[in-house]
Amino acid sequence: MQRWDRIEAFVEVVRLGSFSAAARALKVSTSHVSRLVGQLENQLGTTLLYRTTRQLHLTDAGTLYFEHCRHLFDGFQEAEAAVHDFHSRPKGVLKLTSSTTFGERFIAPLVNDFQRQHPQLEVNMHFTNRRVELIDEGYDVAIRMGVLKDSTLIARRLCERREYVVGSRGYFAQVSRPHSLAELANHSCLLGSRDQWLFEVDGMRREVRVGGRWQANSGPALLDASLKGLGLAQLPDYYVEEHLASGELVSVLDHFRHSDTAVWAVYPRHRHLSPKVRQFVDYMVAHIHEVLPVRR
């Protein structure tokens, strides 16, 4: 402990430019600060400071030692600030983005509940099926679906997300159900924003290009088209599970369903994560299952 006291006294003397100023900052006597610095020099076996009646000058060894030691105390201050921020209330503007339907149905209610608990916080929600660049576009958090690409962003898993390939009973009254991925080429596939569907074959991710005469960048529109027998669609669980339970839709190719298409909260990597982001993501992890449909 004595060593840290000596180092702290030396760093404060250099930062503040005098023994008396360092003594006031440390709430000790000037003679005590001078004694600590002297003990440090004896311990190191070298002179760190040249003292005159008016000025202090660092020796070469003192300059080198200060550059190393000041970072230690910067780290202490940052640690104290991080602990303080950990318990502080979220404030400022929380700007987040999510895919449109999932965001409107499940994310917005959670954001609203979170803001009710923290009325000093401002929120800005943007729902789009376009992939948003968080850092370039100034977002704090994004809710993303499926298998994440390699990224410098931090990701926290919110919940499971299952993808189903579905068709109506009326559709399958006219064509046979597919039992292999190759058979998708014989079907009218309803396309979303992409023309590739995600599957898992022998534990490996596989994307299959599909084709059809119908396309829309809207989940509800895809659901409606599949219910009306226009073709097969690949849709997530929160669109189709109700209709699977009622028998309106039939799920096929279940043994090729990808096993890890979760929902994630992603956010930029910062040295000190702001309370608004940390507490919001923690809230999402804890409460998202309260707003999701009950799995059957």
Secondary structure as a PSIPRED ss2 file (coil, helix, strand):
# PSIPRED VFORMAT (PSIPRED V4.0)

   1 M C   1.000  0.000  0.000
   2 Q H   0.000  1.000  0.000
   3 R H   0.000  1.000  0.000
   4 W H   0.000  1.000  0.000
   5 D H   0.000  1.000  0.000
   6 R H   0.000  1.000  0.000
   7 I H   0.000  1.000  0.000
   8 E H   0.000  1.000  0.000
   9 A H   0.000  1.000  0.000
  10 F H   0.000  1.000  0.000
  11 V H   0.000  1.000  0.000
  12 E H   0.000  1.000  0.000
  13 V H   0.000  1.000  0.000
  14 V H   0.000  1.000  0.000
  15 R H   0.000  1.000  0.000
  16 L H   0.000  1.000  0.000
  17 G C   1.000  0.000  0.000
  18 S C   1.000  0.000  0.000
  19 F H   0.000  1.000  0.000
  20 S H   0.000  1.000  0.000
  21 A H   0.000  1.000  0.000
  22 A H   0.000  1.000  0.000
  23 A H   0.000  1.000  0.000
  24 R H   0.000  1.000  0.000
  25 A H   0.000  1.000  0.000
  26 L H   0.000  1.000  0.000
  27 K C   1.000  0.000  0.000
  28 V C   1.000  0.000  0.000
  29 S C   1.000  0.000  0.000
  30 T H   0.000  1.000  0.000
  31 S H   0.000  1.000  0.000
  32 H H   0.000  1.000  0.000
  33 V H   0.000  1.000  0.000
  34 S H   0.000  1.000  0.000
  35 R H   0.000  1.000  0.000
  36 L H   0.000  1.000  0.000
  37 V H   0.000  1.000  0.000
  38 G H   0.000  1.000  0.000
  39 Q H   0.000  1.000  0.000
  40 L H   0.000  1.000  0.000
  41 E H   0.000  1.000  0.000
  42 N H   0.000  1.000  0.000
  43 Q H   0.000  1.000  0.000
  44 L H   0.000  1.000  0.000
  45 G C   1.000  0.000  0.000
  46 T C   1.000  0.000  0.000
  47 T C   1.000  0.000  0.000
  48 L C   1.000  0.000  0.000
  49 L E   0.000  0.000  1.000
  50 Y E   0.000  0.000  1.000
  51 R E   0.000  0.000  1.000
  52 T C   1.000  0.000  0.000
  53 T C   1.000  0.000  0.000
  54 R C   1.000  0.000  0.000
  55 Q C   1.000  0.000  0.000
  56 L E   0.000  0.000  1.000
  57 H E   0.000  0.000  1.000
  58 L E   0.000  0.000  1.000
  59 T C   1.000  0.000  0.000
  60 D H   0.000  1.000  0.000
  61 A H   0.000  1.000  0.000
  62 G H   0.000  1.000  0.000
  63 T H   0.000  1.000  0.000
  64 L H   0.000  1.000  0.000
  65 Y H   0.000  1.000  0.000
  66 F H   0.000  1.000  0.000
  67 E H   0.000  1.000  0.000
  68 H H   0.000  1.000  0.000
  69 C H   0.000  1.000  0.000
  70 R H   0.000  1.000  0.000
  71 H H   0.000  1.000  0.000
  72 L H   0.000  1.000  0.000
  73 F H   0.000  1.000  0.000
  74 D H   0.000  1.000  0.000
  75 G H   0.000  1.000  0.000
  76 F H   0.000  1.000  0.000
  77 Q H   0.000  1.000  0.000
  78 E H   0.000  1.000  0.000
  79 A H   0.000  1.000  0.000
  80 E H   0.000  1.000  0.000
  81 A H   0.000  1.000  0.000
  82 A H   0.000  1.000  0.000
  83 V H   0.000  1.000  0.000
  84 H H   0.000  1.000  0.000
  85 D H   0.000  1.000  0.000
  86 F H   0.000  1.000  0.000
  87 H C   1.000  0.000  0.000
  88 S C   1.000  0.000  0.000
  89 R C   1.000  0.000  0.000
  90 P C   1.000  0.000  0.000
  91 K C   1.000  0.000  0.000
  92 G E   0.000  0.000  1.000
  93 V E   0.000  0.000  1.000
  94 L E   0.000  0.000  1.000
  95 K E   0.000  0.000  1.000
  96 L E   0.000  0.000  1.000
  97 T E   0.000  0.000  1.000
  98 S E   0.000  0.000  1.000
  99 S C   1.000  0.000  0.000
 100 T H   0.000  1.000  0.000
 101 T H   0.000  1.000  0.000
 102 F H   0.000  1.000  0.000
 103 G H   0.000  1.000  0.000
 104 E H   0.000  1.000  0.000
 105 R H   0.000  1.000  0.000
 106 F H   0.000  1.000  0.000
 107 I H   0.000  1.000  0.000
 108 A H   0.000  1.000  0.000
 109 P H   0.000  1.000  0.000
 110 L H   0.000  1.000  0.000
 111 V H   0.000  1.000  0.000
 112 N H   0.000  1.000  0.000
 113 D H   0.000  1.000  0.000
 114 F H   0.000  1.000  0.000
 115 Q H   0.000  1.000  0.000
 116 R H   0.000  1.000  0.000
 117 Q H   0.000  1.000  0.000
 118 H C   1.000  0.000  0.000
 119 P C   1.000  0.000  0.000
 120 Q C   1.000  0.000  0.000
 121 L E   0.000  0.000  1.000
 122 E E   0.000  0.000  1.000
 123 V E   0.000  0.000  1.000
 124 N E   0.000  0.000  1.000
 125 M E   0.000  0.000  1.000
 126 H E   0.000  0.000  1.000
 127 F E   0.000  0.000  1.000
 128 T C   1.000  0.000  0.000
 129 N C   1.000  0.000  0.000
 130 R C   1.000  0.000  0.000
 131 R C   1.000  0.000  0.000
 132 V C   1.000  0.000  0.000
 133 E C   1.000  0.000  0.000
 134 L H   0.000  1.000  0.000
 135 I H   0.000  1.000  0.000
 136 D H   0.000  1.000  0.000
 137 E H   0.000  1.000  0.000
 138 G C   1.000  0.000  0.000
 139 Y C   1.000  0.000  0.000
 140 D C   1.000  0.000  0.000
 141 V E   0.000  0.000  1.000
 142 A E   0.000  0.000  1.000
 143 I E   0.000  0.000  1.000
 144 R E   0.000  0.000  1.000
 145 M E   0.000  0.000  1.000
 146 G C   1.000  0.000  0.000
 147 V C   1.000  0.000  0.000
 148 L C   1.000  0.000  0.000
 149 K C   1.000  0.000  0.000
 150 D C   1.000  0.000  0.000
 151 S C   1.000  0.000  0.000
 152 T C   1.000  0.000  0.000
 153 L C   1.000  0.000  0.000
 154 I E   0.000  0.000  1.000
 155 A E   0.000  0.000  1.000
 156 R E   0.000  0.000  1.000
 157 R E   0.000  0.000  1.000
 158 L E   0.000  0.000  1.000
 159 C E   0.000  0.000  1.000
 160 E C   1.000  0.000  0.000
 161 R C   1.000  0.000  0.000
 162 R C   1.000  0.000  0.000
 163 E E   0.000  0.000  1.000
 164 Y E   0.000  0.000  1.000
 165 V E   0.000  0.000  1.000
 166 V E   0.000  0.000  1.000
 167 G E   0.000  0.000  1.000
 168 S E   0.000  0.000  1.000
 169 R H   0.000  1.000  0.000
 170 G H   0.000  1.000  0.000
 171 Y H   0.000  1.000  0.000
 172 F H   0.000  1.000  0.000
 173 A C   1.000  0.000  0.000
 174 Q C   1.000  0.000  0.000
 175 V C   1.000  0.000  0.000
 176 S C   1.000  0.000  0.000
 177 R C   1.000  0.000  0.000
 178 P C   1.000  0.000  0.000
 179 H C   1.000  0.000  0.000
 180 S C   1.000  0.000  0.000
 181 L H   0.000  1.000  0.000
 182 A H   0.000  1.000  0.000
 183 E H   0.000  1.000  0.000
 184 L H   0.000  1.000  0.000
 185 A H   0.000  1.000  0.000
 186 N H   0.000  1.000  0.000
 187 H C   1.000  0.000  0.000
 188 S C   1.000  0.000  0.000
 189 C E   0.000  0.000  1.000
 190 L E   0.000  0.000  1.000
 191 L E   0.000  0.000  1.000
 192 G C   1.000  0.000  0.000
 193 S C   1.000  0.000  0.000
 194 R C   1.000  0.000  0.000
 195 D C   1.000  0.000  0.000
 196 Q E   0.000  0.000  1.000
 197 W E   0.000  0.000  1.000
 198 L E   0.000  0.000  1.000
 199 F E   0.000  0.000  1.000
 200 E E   0.000  0.000  1.000
 201 V E   0.000  0.000  1.000
 202 D C   1.000  0.000  0.000
 203 G C   1.000  0.000  0.000
 204 M E   0.000  0.000  1.000
 205 R E   0.000  0.000  1.000
 206 R E   0.000  0.000  1.000
 207 E E   0.000  0.000  1.000
 208 V E   0.000  0.000  1.000
 209 R E   0.000  0.000  1.000
 210 V C   1.000  0.000  0.000
 211 G C   1.000  0.000  0.000
 212 G C   1.000  0.000  0.000
 213 R C   1.000  0.000  0.000
 214 W E   0.000  0.000  1.000
 215 Q E   0.000  0.000  1.000
 216 A C   1.000  0.000  0.000
 217 N C   1.000  0.000  0.000
 218 S C   1.000  0.000  0.000
 219 G H   0.000  1.000  0.000
 220 P H   0.000  1.000  0.000
 221 A H   0.000  1.000  0.000
 222 L H   0.000  1.000  0.000
 223 L H   0.000  1.000  0.000
 224 D H   0.000  1.000  0.000
 225 A H   0.000  1.000  0.000
 226 S H   0.000  1.000  0.000
 227 L H   0.000  1.000  0.000
 228 K C   1.000  0.000  0.000
 229 G C   1.000  0.000  0.000
 230 L C   1.000  0.000  0.000
 231 G C   1.000  0.000  0.000
 232 L E   0.000  0.000  1.000
 233 A E   0.000  0.000  1.000
 234 Q E   0.000  0.000  1.000
 235 L E   0.000  0.000  1.000
 236 P E   0.000  0.000  1.000
 237 D H   0.000  1.000  0.000
 238 Y H   0.000  1.000  0.000
 239 Y H   0.000  1.000  0.000
 240 V H   0.000  1.000  0.000
 241 E H   0.000  1.000  0.000
 242 E H   0.000  1.000  0.000
 243 H H   0.000  1.000  0.000
 244 L H   0.000  1.000  0.000
 245 A H   0.000  1.000  0.000
 246 S H   0.000  1.000  0.000
 247 G C   1.000  0.000  0.000
 248 E C   1.000  0.000  0.000
 249 L E   0.000  0.000  1.000
 250 V E   0.000  0.000  1.000
 251 S E   0.000  0.000  1.000
 252 V E   0.000  0.000  1.000
 253 L C   1.000  0.000  0.000
 254 D H   0.000  1.000  0.000
 255 H H   0.000  1.000  0.000
 256 F H   0.000  1.000  0.000
 257 R C   1.000  0.000  0.000
 258 H C   1.000  0.000  0.000
 259 S C   1.000  0.000  0.000
 260 D C   1.000  0.000  0.000
 261 T C   1.000  0.000  0.000
 262 A C   1.000  0.000  0.000
 263 V E   0.000  0.000  1.000
 264 W E   0.000  0.000  1.000
 265 A E   0.000  0.000  1.000
 266 V E   0.000  0.000  1.000
 267 Y E   0.000  0.000  1.000
 268 P C   1.000  0.000  0.000
 269 R C   1.000  0.000  0.000
 270 H C   1.000  0.000  0.000
 271 R C   1.000  0.000  0.000
 272 H C   1.000  0.000  0.000
 273 L C   1.000  0.000  0.000
 274 S C   1.000  0.000  0.000
 275 P H   0.000  1.000  0.000
 276 K H   0.000  1.000  0.000
 277 V H   0.000  1.000  0.000
 278 R H   0.000  1.000  0.000
 279 Q H   0.000  1.000  0.000
 280 F H   0.000  1.000  0.000
 281 V H   0.000  1.000  0.000
 282 D H   0.000  1.000  0.000
 283 Y H   0.000  1.000  0.000
 284 M H   0.000  1.000  0.000
 285 V H   0.000  1.000  0.000
 286 A H   0.000  1.000  0.000
 287 H H   0.000  1.000  0.000
 288 I H   0.000  1.000  0.000
 289 H H   0.000  1.000  0.000
 290 E H   0.000  1.000  0.000
 291 V H   0.000  1.000  0.000
 292 L C   1.000  0.000  0.000
 293 P C   1.000  0.000  0.000
 294 V C   1.000  0.000  0.000
 295 R C   1.000  0.000  0.000
 296 R C   1.000  0.000  0.000
